[in-house]
Amino acid sequence: MGNHAVVNQPPPLLEYNVFAADRPLREAVRREGAEWAEDRIAAVGAFAGSGHGQELGRLANENPPKLKTHDRYGNRVDEVEFHPAWHELMAVAVANELHCSPWKDPRPGAHVARAAAFMCMSQAEAGIGCPISMTYSVVPALRTQPELAAEWEPRFFSSVYDVRNQPAPGKDGALAGMGMTEKQGGSDVRANSTVARPVNGGGPGAEYELTGHKWFMSAPQCDAFLVLAQADGGLSCFLFPRWTPDGERNRFRLQRLKDKLGNRSNASSEIEFDAASAWLVGEEGAGVRTIIEMVNHTRLDCTLGGATGMRAGVAQAIHHASHRSAFGTTLVEQPLMRNVLADLAIESEAATISALRLARAYDESLAGDEEATHLKRVANAVLKYWITKRAPMHAGESLECLGGVGYVEETGMPRLFRESPLNSIWEGSGNVQCLDVLRAMVKDPASLEAYYAEGAAAEPRLEAFVAALREELPGEVETIEVRARRVVEHMALALQASLLVRYGDEAVADAFCASRLSGEWGQAFGTLPAGVDFGRIIERHAPVA
Ligand SMILES: Cc1cc2nc3c(=O)[nH]c(=O)nc-3n(C[C@H](O)[C@H](O)[C@H](O)COP(=O)(O)OP(=O)(O)OC[C@H]3O[C@@H](n4cnc5c(N)ncnc54)[C@H](O)[C@@H]3O)c2cc1C
């Protein structure tokens, strides 16, 4: 019994398929060669949008992992305890092989299929993306050392999520992590001070002992990690397993878990190695070259993560505005709100289709397409920079579309907001990505031409924009580093515009070109010019199948 009726509140956005309801994503999956995987992606999408999937995400986020350093007898155990919701989410992700499918079952479109399913799954909870992404990404780096790959790949390719903390050979499945960042340097990994001493002469595939620390090592519950350490021959990449081959706990200590802004369901640890056993992957001194194969794939997932957050925000914003009235009409009919919603939707669509195009470049590159390899080299850094950089602003504006309740935890919007800066920071922060674009242009000049080829389309505003970009790049060589963010932003906009013009919705492409390329735009979302077809854009992005 109450003293008032609850009215003018939207129904919960639950029991909907986040894939089926995402037109730009569905179109991109077909266009980029993964139509064959639609049923599987849709199954993940149904789970992620279900009441149960959403509830698991809420529980995993609200019950962060706890570090357990010792057992009751005082023995070190160095374990992390998770809420059952985390485990259930992980089990779904692993059962759907989001951690391995393109390697286990390589075929055209495999990376695109996995990318789309990863985007769907992350809408239940983004935190699980970390160990899933690292396991997916470890494979190409580990293949540098074929005998280690042969031993570990069958474990990583299992679709069984096995949480047992025991030696990997007795488990039904295994997961991988990565340790590069140390206290004195994360971007500049050459500053790593962890030392690797050969046990028996050393060399590729041989055993070493690691002594030192890592300042950030996420998902420390994983079974094995690629870590960087200084060997006599320089910075090198090692496979560090949680247990030694003779069945002993490896010699490491989990010191702390980080108390993070967001991504709270995922454990990020500080760790110390105390003569821990590890095996050299590749040559001594080739650490960065080896582990970069892993980083190139986690970076793709950061870009996908940025696009995912935008899609989730747009879905919530349009849903709320469609069911909430103010001043006599629903919010979605108010002209200024239509401008905000359409602007958010355009940003989201540009992010989704460019991220999926990038995923296709991974497929093509593996199939031996040189043009795609060049494109991937530069587009990876350009899109990681721009899409993840736009995410926090986008999440903040989506949140505001819900009004005051958007600031309240129950809506999930604060969780989305807190998660949003992360993909820009890890796996190389914004400036590092921009500097990487400059490096790519110098080391692989063909990458820039491949980029221009993909960033072209018969659209006068885009042609003028690209002509200006060609003048900017490299422009004055002495100032290129200081101009790098601006240049990379323009590269991202050109690529997104080209894809939208060629493959996207006409109204979205037109509004994108008018605002992002021709300057008919302000500095906040909701500043599109008056002629835009707002209704069509909003309808296209409404979270209904
Ligand atoms: C939640 C979370 C989980 C993480 N998990 C892991 C993990 O599992 N494994 C792991 O190895 N690391 C992990 N990291 C670490 C992350 O990758 C690093 O924090 C990141 O690479 C930046 O390194 P740093 O913190 O040392 O910052 P710094 O390298 O000190 O950089 C600080 C700032 O300076 C900028 N900068 C650096 N160099 C330049 C330059 N030359 N010119 C201009 N600007 C520059 C950077 O862009 C950044 O904005 C995690 C981080 C977070 C937040």
The ligand as an SDF file (V2000), in Angstrom:
LIG
                    3D

 53 58  0  0  0  0  0  0  0  0999 V2000
   42.6710   -1.5540  -14.4700 C   0  0  0  0  0  0  0  0  0  0  0  0
   44.0150   -1.7230  -15.0610 C   0  0  0  0  0  0  0  0  0  0  0  0
   44.4810   -2.9960  -15.3350 C   0  0  0  0  0  0  0  0  0  0  0  0
   45.7440   -3.1760  -15.8890 C   0  0  0  0  0  0  0  0  0  0  0  0
   46.1710   -4.4550  -16.1390 N   0  0  0  0  0  0  0  0  0  0  0  0
   47.4300   -4.6400  -16.6100 C   0  0  0  0  0  0  0  0  0  0  0  0
   47.9270   -5.9600  -16.8470 C   0  0  0  0  0  0  0  0  0  0  0  0
   47.2300   -6.9570  -16.6730 O   0  0  0  0  0  0  0  0  0  0  0  0
   49.2010   -6.0950  -17.2760 N   0  0  0  0  0  0  0  0  0  0  0  0
   50.0060   -5.0240  -17.4950 C   0  0  0  0  0  0  0  0  0  0  0  0
   51.1520   -5.2080  -17.8840 O   0  0  0  0  0  0  0  0  0  0  0  0
   49.5600   -3.7600  -17.2910 N   0  0  0  0  0  0  0  0  0  0  0  0
   48.2940   -3.5540  -16.8720 C   0  0  0  0  0  0  0  0  0  0  0  0
   47.8280   -2.2670  -16.6500 N   0  0  0  0  0  0  0  0  0  0  0  0
   48.7470   -1.1580  -16.7950 C   0  0  0  0  0  0  0  0  0  0  0  0
   48.5390   -0.2740  -17.9900 C   0  0  0  0  0  0  0  0  0  0  0  0
   48.7970   -0.9600  -19.1790 O   0  0  0  0  0  0  0  0  0  0  0  0
   49.4670    0.9490  -17.7870 C   0  0  0  0  0  0  0  0  0  0  0  0
   48.9860    1.6510  -16.6610 O   0  0  0  0  0  0  0  0  0  0  0  0
   49.5310    1.8420  -18.9960 C   0  0  0  0  0  0  0  0  0  0  0  0
   50.1820    1.1840  -20.0480 O   0  0  0  0  0  0  0  0  0  0  0  0
   50.2520    3.1580  -18.6980 C   0  0  0  0  0  0  0  0  0  0  0  0
   51.4700    2.9240  -18.0590 O   0  0  0  0  0  0  0  0  0  0  0  0
   51.8160    3.6990  -16.7030 P   0  0  0  0  0  0  0  0  0  0  0  0
   50.6990    3.5000  -15.7500 O   0  0  0  0  0  0  0  0  0  0  0  0
   53.1690    3.3120  -16.2500 O   0  0  0  0  0  0  0  0  0  0  0  0
   51.8130    5.2270  -17.0890 O   0  0  0  0  0  0  0  0  0  0  0  0
   53.0130    6.0570  -17.7320 P   0  0  0  0  0  0  0  0  0  0  0  0
   53.7540    5.2140  -18.6960 O   0  0  0  0  0  0  0  0  0  0  0  0
   53.7750    6.7140  -16.6610 O   0  0  0  0  0  0  0  0  0  0  0  0
   52.1980    7.1480  -18.5390 O   0  0  0  0  0  0  0  0  0  0  0  0
   51.5520    8.2510  -17.9000 C   0  0  0  0  0  0  0  0  0  0  0  0
   50.9850    9.1430  -18.9810 C   0  0  0  0  0  0  0  0  0  0  0  0
   52.0340    9.6290  -19.7870 O   0  0  0  0  0  0  0  0  0  0  0  0
   51.7500    9.3880  -21.1620 C   0  0  0  0  0  0  0  0  0  0  0  0
   53.0190    9.1670  -21.8510 N   0  0  0  0  0  0  0  0  0  0  0  0
   53.8790    8.1440  -21.7150 C   0  0  0  0  0  0  0  0  0  0  0  0
   54.8990    8.2790  -22.5640 N   0  0  0  0  0  0  0  0  0  0  0  0
   54.7100    9.4190  -23.2550 C   0  0  0  0  0  0  0  0  0  0  0  0
   55.4230   10.1230  -24.2860 C   0  0  0  0  0  0  0  0  0  0  0  0
   56.5580    9.6370  -24.7830 N   0  0  0  0  0  0  0  0  0  0  0  0
   54.9110   11.2550  -24.7600 N   0  0  0  0  0  0  0  0  0  0  0  0
   53.7460   11.7430  -24.2950 C   0  0  0  0  0  0  0  0  0  0  0  0
   53.0280   11.1420  -23.3220 N   0  0  0  0  0  0  0  0  0  0  0  0
   53.5000    9.9880  -22.8110 C   0  0  0  0  0  0  0  0  0  0  0  0
   50.8140    8.2150  -21.1930 C   0  0  0  0  0  0  0  0  0  0  0  0
   49.9880    8.2290  -22.3550 O   0  0  0  0  0  0  0  0  0  0  0  0
   50.0070    8.4400  -19.9230 C   0  0  0  0  0  0  0  0  0  0  0  0
   48.9270    9.2840  -20.1820 O   0  0  0  0  0  0  0  0  0  0  0  0
   46.5510   -2.0590  -16.1460 C   0  0  0  0  0  0  0  0  0  0  0  0
   46.0720   -0.7750  -15.8900 C   0  0  0  0  0  0  0  0  0  0  0  0
   44.8250   -0.6000  -15.3600 C   0  0  0  0  0  0  0  0  0  0  0  0
   44.3290    0.7930  -15.0940 C   0  0  0  0  0  0  0  0  0  0  0  0
  1  2  1  0
  2  3  1  0
  2 52  2  0
  3  4  2  0
  4  5  1  0
  4 50  1  0
  5  6  2  0
  6  7  1  0
  6 13  1  0
  7  8  2  0
  7  9  1  0
  9 10  1  0
 10 11  2  0
 10 12  1  0
 12 13  2  0
 13 14  1  0
 14 15  1  0
 14 50  1  0
 15 16  1  0
 16 17  1  0
 16 18  1  0
 18 19  1  0
 18 20  1  0
 20 21  1  0
 20 22  1  0
 22 23  1  0
 23 24  1  0
 24 25  2  0
 24 26  1  0
 24 27  1  0
 27 28  1  0
 28 29  2  0
 28 30  1  0
 28 31  1  0
 31 32  1  0
 32 33  1  0
 33 34  1  0
 33 48  1  0
 34 35  1  0
 35 36  1  0
 35 46  1  0
 36 37  1  0
 36 45  1  0
 37 38  2  0
 38 39  1  0
 39 40  1  0
 39 45  2  0
 40 41  1  0
 40 42  2  0
 42 43  1  0
 43 44  2  0
 44 45  1  0
 46 47  1  0
 46 48  1  0
 48 49  1  0
 50 51  2  0
 51 52  1  0
 52 53  1  0
M  END
$$$$
